[in-house]
Amino acid sequence: MTAAVRPGWPTWASQAAANRRVNSIEQAFEPAYPGRVAAYLPPGWPAGVHPPGTDGFEQTAVTWLLDVLPADYRVHGVLRRHPVALAAVARHYLDACVAGARSGYRGARTELSGALPPQAVEAVLQVYQDEGRRLVDAARAVDLLGRALRGETFTPAMAEGRAPRPATAQRSRRSAPGRQSASGHGPAKTS
C-alpha cells in the first residue's frame, strides 16, 4: 500500500496512518472474533453456528440443533444442559428421517401410480429427492457439531472432495498398500 506523503510529515508517519486505516477496516468486518485467526470450519458446517472454541459456540450449536428437531424436544431441559446428548438425539432423528425418505422414494411410484396422474407422481419423487438432500446435509452438519461438542478439532484436507479429518486422527495401517482391505477380504485397493 502506498501512502501519500503529507507536507511536513516524515514518510513513515504517512505509512503508519495508512496501516491504521487498513487495520480499522479489517476489525470492522470481523467483530465476532476480534484479534483471532479465523478457525477452520469444515464443509457442511451449519450456518449461524460459531466456530468451536469461540464465545457462544455451545449456545449457537444448541439453538441450531433444537431447530433441526421437532418443537416437542424443546421441553426437555436435559437436552439443553447436555449438548452432546442433544446432538446424539438429533443424529438419530435425522438418520430415521433419511431412511424414511429413501424408503418413500423407492415405493412412491408403485404406491401412487394408480391414485395420481403421472406428472403428480414425478412431482412427489422430486419432493423426496429435494428433502432427502436437505436431510442428508442436515445429518452431516449434526455429525460435525456432535464431534466438535466432544472436543474434536478439524483441519483442512489436502485434497478436495475428502471428508474433514480430526486433528488427532492417525492413518490406519489397513489402508497402507499391500495390506488387507478394511473389509478383511483381499488386498487393499490403491489408486
The 8 nearest C-alpha neighbors of each residue, nearest first, counted from 0:
[[1, 2, 17, 14, 18, 21, 3, 15],
 [2, 0, 3, 14, 17, 13, 4, 18],
 [1, 3, 14, 13, 17, 4, 0, 10],
 [2, 4, 5, 13, 1, 14, 10, 17],
 [5, 3, 10, 13, 2, 6, 8, 9],
 [6, 4, 8, 7, 3, 13, 9, 10],
 [5, 7, 8, 4, 9, 3, 10, 13],
 [6, 8, 5, 9, 4, 10, 12, 13],
 [9, 7, 5, 6, 10, 12, 4, 13],
 [8, 10, 11, 12, 7, 13, 4, 5],
 [9, 11, 13, 12, 4, 8, 14, 5],
 [10, 12, 14, 13, 9, 15, 8, 16],
 [13, 11, 15, 14, 10, 9, 16, 8],
 [14, 12, 16, 10, 15, 11, 4, 2],
 [15, 13, 17, 11, 2, 16, 12, 18],
 [14, 16, 12, 18, 17, 13, 11, 19],
 [17, 15, 19, 13, 14, 18, 12, 20],
 [16, 18, 14, 20, 15, 19, 2, 13],
 [19, 17, 21, 15, 20, 16, 22, 14],
 [18, 20, 22, 16, 17, 21, 23, 15],
 [21, 19, 17, 23, 18, 22, 24, 16],
 [22, 20, 18, 24, 19, 23, 25, 17],
 [23, 21, 25, 19, 24, 20, 26, 18],
 [22, 24, 26, 20, 25, 21, 19, 27],
 [23, 25, 27, 21, 22, 26, 20, 28],
 [26, 24, 22, 28, 27, 23, 21, 29],
 [25, 27, 23, 29, 28, 24, 22, 30],
 [28, 26, 24, 25, 29, 30, 23, 22],
 [27, 29, 26, 25, 30, 24, 31, 23],
 [30, 28, 26, 31, 27, 32, 33, 25],
 [29, 31, 33, 32, 27, 28, 26, 25],
 [32, 30, 29, 33, 54, 28, 49, 53],
 [31, 33, 30, 35, 29, 34, 37, 53],
 [34, 32, 35, 30, 31, 29, 26, 36],
 [33, 35, 32, 36, 26, 29, 30, 37],
 [36, 34, 33, 32, 37, 38, 29, 31],
 [35, 37, 38, 34, 32, 33, 39, 29],
 [36, 38, 35, 39, 32, 50, 40, 34],
 [39, 37, 40, 36, 50, 51, 35, 52],
 [38, 40, 41, 37, 154, 153, 155, 50],
 [39, 41, 44, 38, 42, 50, 153, 154],
 [40, 42, 44, 163, 43, 39, 153, 155],
 [43, 41, 44, 40, 163, 162, 140, 45],
 [42, 44, 140, 45, 41, 139, 136, 143],
 [43, 45, 140, 42, 41, 40, 46, 143],
 [46, 44, 140, 48, 43, 47, 63, 137],
 [47, 45, 48, 44, 49, 43, 63, 140],
 [46, 48, 45, 49, 59, 63, 60, 44],
 [49, 47, 59, 60, 46, 45, 56, 50],
 [48, 50, 56, 47, 59, 55, 51, 53],
 [49, 51, 53, 56, 38, 52, 48, 40],
 [52, 50, 53, 56, 147, 49, 148, 152],
 [51, 53, 50, 56, 54, 49, 55, 38],
 [54, 52, 51, 56, 50, 55, 49, 32],
 [55, 53, 56, 52, 49, 57, 51, 50],
 [54, 56, 58, 57, 59, 53, 49, 60],
 [57, 55, 49, 59, 58, 51, 53, 54],
 [56, 58, 60, 59, 55, 61, 82, 148],
 [57, 59, 61, 55, 60, 56, 62, 48],
 [58, 60, 48, 62, 56, 61, 57, 55],
 [59, 61, 57, 63, 58, 62, 48, 56],
 [62, 60, 64, 58, 59, 63, 65, 57],
 [63, 61, 59, 65, 60, 64, 58, 66],
 [62, 64, 66, 60, 65, 61, 59, 67],
 [65, 63, 61, 67, 66, 62, 60, 68],
 [66, 64, 62, 68, 67, 63, 61, 73],
 [65, 67, 63, 64, 68, 62, 69, 70],
 [68, 66, 64, 65, 63, 69, 89, 137],
 [67, 69, 65, 66, 89, 70, 72, 64],
 [70, 68, 71, 72, 67, 66, 65, 73],
 [69, 71, 72, 73, 68, 65, 66, 74],
 [72, 70, 73, 69, 74, 68, 75, 65],
 [71, 73, 70, 74, 75, 69, 68, 65],
 [72, 74, 71, 75, 70, 65, 76, 78],
 [75, 73, 72, 76, 71, 70, 78, 77],
 [76, 74, 77, 73, 72, 78, 79, 71],
 [77, 75, 79, 78, 74, 80, 73, 81],
 [76, 78, 80, 79, 75, 81, 84, 85],
 [77, 79, 85, 81, 76, 80, 75, 84],
 [80, 78, 76, 77, 81, 82, 61, 85],
 [79, 81, 77, 78, 76, 82, 85, 84],
 [80, 82, 78, 84, 83, 79, 77, 85],
 [83, 81, 85, 84, 79, 78, 61, 86],
 [84, 82, 86, 85, 81, 148, 145, 87],
 [85, 83, 87, 82, 86, 81, 78, 88],
 [86, 84, 82, 78, 88, 83, 87, 89],
 [85, 87, 89, 83, 145, 84, 88, 90],
 [86, 88, 84, 90, 85, 89, 91, 83],
 [89, 87, 85, 91, 90, 86, 92, 84],
 [90, 88, 92, 86, 87, 91, 93, 85],
 [89, 91, 87, 93, 88, 92, 86, 94],
 [92, 90, 94, 88, 89, 93, 95, 87],
 [91, 93, 89, 95, 90, 94, 88, 96],
 [94, 92, 96, 90, 95, 91, 138, 97],
 [93, 95, 91, 97, 96, 92, 90, 98],
 [96, 94, 98, 92, 93, 97, 99, 91],
 [95, 97, 93, 99, 98, 94, 100, 92],
 [96, 98, 100, 94, 99, 95, 93, 134],
 [97, 99, 95, 101, 96, 100, 102, 94],
 [100, 98, 96, 102, 97, 101, 103, 95],
 [99, 101, 103, 97, 102, 98, 131, 104],
 [102, 100, 104, 98, 103, 99, 97, 105],
 [101, 103, 99, 105, 104, 100, 98, 106],
 [104, 102, 100, 106, 101, 105, 107, 99],
 [103, 105, 101, 107, 102, 106, 127, 100],
 [106, 104, 102, 103, 107, 101, 108, 109],
 [105, 107, 103, 104, 109, 108, 110, 102],
 [108, 106, 110, 104, 109, 103, 111, 105],
 [107, 109, 112, 111, 110, 106, 120, 105],
 [110, 108, 112, 107, 111, 106, 113, 105],
 [109, 111, 107, 108, 106, 112, 113, 114],
 [110, 112, 114, 108, 113, 109, 107, 115],
 [111, 113, 108, 109, 114, 115, 110, 120],
 [114, 112, 111, 115, 110, 116, 109, 117],
 [113, 115, 111, 112, 116, 110, 120, 117],
 [116, 114, 112, 111, 113, 119, 120, 117],
 [115, 117, 119, 118, 120, 112, 114, 113],
 [118, 116, 120, 119, 121, 115, 112, 122],
 [119, 117, 121, 120, 116, 122, 115, 123],
 [120, 118, 122, 121, 116, 117, 115, 123],
 [121, 119, 123, 117, 122, 118, 124, 115],
 [120, 122, 124, 118, 119, 123, 125, 117],
 [123, 121, 119, 125, 120, 124, 118, 126],
 [122, 124, 126, 120, 125, 121, 119, 127],
 [123, 125, 121, 127, 126, 122, 104, 120],
 [124, 126, 122, 128, 123, 127, 129, 121],
 [127, 125, 123, 129, 124, 128, 130, 122],
 [126, 128, 124, 130, 125, 129, 131, 104],
 [129, 127, 125, 131, 126, 130, 132, 124],
 [130, 128, 126, 132, 131, 127, 125, 133],
 [129, 131, 133, 127, 132, 128, 126, 134],
 [130, 132, 128, 134, 133, 129, 127, 100],
 [131, 133, 135, 129, 130, 134, 128, 136],
 [134, 132, 130, 136, 131, 135, 137, 129],
 [135, 133, 137, 131, 136, 132, 130, 138],
 [134, 136, 138, 132, 137, 133, 131, 139],
 [137, 135, 139, 133, 134, 138, 132, 140],
 [136, 138, 134, 140, 139, 135, 141, 133],
 [139, 137, 135, 141, 140, 136, 93, 134],
 [138, 140, 136, 142, 137, 141, 135, 143],
 [139, 141, 137, 143, 142, 138, 44, 43],
 [142, 140, 138, 144, 143, 139, 145, 90],
 [141, 143, 139, 145, 140, 144, 138, 146],
 [144, 142, 140, 146, 141, 145, 147, 139],
 [145, 143, 147, 141, 146, 142, 148, 140],
 [146, 144, 148, 142, 86, 147, 143, 141],
 [145, 147, 149, 143, 144, 148, 151, 142],
 [148, 146, 151, 144, 150, 149, 145, 143],
 [147, 149, 145, 150, 146, 144, 83, 82],
 [148, 150, 146, 147, 151, 145, 83, 144],
 [151, 149, 147, 148, 152, 146, 51, 52],
 [150, 152, 147, 146, 149, 165, 153, 148],
 [153, 151, 166, 165, 147, 150, 154, 51],
 [154, 152, 165, 166, 164, 163, 151, 155],
 [153, 155, 166, 164, 165, 156, 39, 163],
 [154, 156, 163, 157, 153, 41, 39, 164],
 [157, 155, 158, 163, 154, 161, 164, 159],
 [156, 158, 155, 159, 161, 154, 163, 160],
 [159, 157, 156, 161, 160, 155, 162, 163],
 [160, 158, 161, 157, 156, 162, 155, 163],
 [159, 161, 158, 162, 156, 163, 157, 42],
 [162, 160, 159, 158, 163, 156, 157, 164],
 [161, 163, 164, 160, 156, 42, 41, 159],
 [164, 162, 156, 41, 155, 161, 153, 154],
 [165, 163, 153, 162, 166, 154, 168, 156],
 [164, 166, 153, 168, 167, 152, 151, 154],
 [165, 167, 153, 152, 168, 154, 164, 151],
 [166, 168, 165, 169, 152, 151, 164, 153],
 [169, 167, 165, 166, 164, 170, 171, 151],
 [170, 168, 171, 167, 166, 165, 172, 164],
 [169, 171, 172, 168, 174, 175, 173, 167],
 [170, 172, 173, 174, 169, 175, 168, 181],
 [173, 171, 174, 175, 170, 178, 169, 176],
 [174, 172, 171, 175, 178, 179, 181, 180],
 [173, 175, 172, 171, 176, 187, 180, 178],
 [174, 176, 173, 172, 178, 177, 171, 187],
 [177, 175, 178, 187, 174, 189, 188, 186],
 [178, 176, 186, 175, 187, 179, 174, 188],
 [179, 177, 176, 173, 186, 175, 187, 180],
 [178, 180, 186, 187, 185, 183, 173, 181],
 [179, 181, 187, 183, 186, 182, 184, 185],
 [180, 182, 183, 173, 179, 174, 187, 184],
 [181, 183, 180, 184, 179, 185, 187, 173],
 [184, 182, 180, 181, 179, 185, 186, 187],
 [185, 183, 182, 180, 179, 186, 181, 187],
 [184, 186, 179, 180, 183, 187, 182, 178],
 [185, 187, 179, 180, 178, 177, 188, 184],
 [188, 186, 180, 179, 178, 176, 189, 174],
 [187, 189, 186, 190, 180, 176, 174, 177],
 [190, 188, 187, 176, 175, 174, 177, 186],
 [189, 188, 176, 187, 174, 175, 177, 186]]
